[in-house]
Amino acid sequence: MAILTRDEILKEIAAGGIRIDPFTPDMVGPGSVDLSLGNSFRTFKKLHDIYDVTDEADFNDITALKVLKNGERFVLMPQETVLGITRERITLPPYICGWLEGRSRFARLGLMVHITAGFMQPGIDNYQVLEIANVSPAPLALHPGTRICQFIFEKTVGQAKYSGRFSNQESP
């Protein structure tokens, strides 16, 4: 397996192997593609009962959807976690997988952009849900359109296609 560099990412996009919508070439760095924050968020409800984490657990039970209008921002309070989503839809061929990572510039502010589950399966075709947490002592305002995370592409040994529970996700 090997990480794709800028030239290889652009070749895969030109050949139609990797699709990113919307896409502009300035999103591509030396070894990743920057993705921007969408305008939909899932906030956690204030529960007074214990929520059991099992194979049947559903995030919809403990979160509420909030969609921002153009120009609005989302204020993330200290120690708060929220689910966001990218503006870009990513489609991968069966021979490429990837990793979703935060960006250093935001980590230095105490913003964790993607806490866990960073591996993206070969053959995905969806928007990327972001697990965002504020570990700083200050409230942080999130602005849709900010290039908040990066996607790192990796060639696989063999081919596969993800068809699991979140294969067609379009909202956080």
BELMOQUI-V500757 format. One record per pair of residues at least 12 apart in sequence whose C-alpha atoms are under 6 Angstrom apart, sorted by sequence separation. I is the first residue (numbers start at 1). J is the second residue. If there is no record, write none. Layout:
# BELMOQUI-V500757
i: (I/I)
j: (J/J)
This chain:
# BELMOQUI-V500757
i: (102/114/115/45/114/44/45/100/114/44/99/113/43/99/112/42/43/98/99/112/42/98/111/6/42/97/111/6/41/97/110/5/6/41/97/110/5/40/96/110/40/39/94/39/94/93/92/92/91/91/90/90/89/89/122/123/124/43/122/123/42/42/86/121/41/86/126/41/85/126/127/129/85/84/85/84/103/38/83/102/38/83/101/37/38/83/101/36/37/82/100/36/81/100/81/99/80/99/80/98/79/98/78/79/97/98/78/97/78/96/78/96/78/95/96/78/95/77/76/76/95/75/94/22/75/94/21/74/94/21/74/20/73/20/73/19/19/18/18/17/85/84/83/39/38/37/37/36/37/36/36/37/35/36/34/35/34/35/34/33/33/32/32/4/3/4/3/2/2/1/1)
j: (114/130/131/62/131/62/63/118/132/63/118/132/63/119/132/63/64/119/120/133/64/120/133/29/65/120/134/30/65/121/134/30/31/66/122/135/31/66/122/136/67/67/122/68/123/123/123/124/124/125/125/126/126/127/160/161/162/82/161/162/82/83/127/162/83/128/168/84/128/169/170/172/129/129/130/130/149/85/130/149/86/131/149/86/87/132/150/86/87/132/150/87/132/151/133/151/133/152/134/152/134/153/134/135/153/154/135/154/136/154/137/155/138/155/156/139/156/139/139/140/159/140/159/88/141/160/88/141/161/89/142/89/142/90/143/90/91/91/92/93/172/172/172/144/144/144/145/145/146/146/147/148/147/148/147/149/149/150/150/150/151/151/152/153/153/154/154/154/155/155/156)
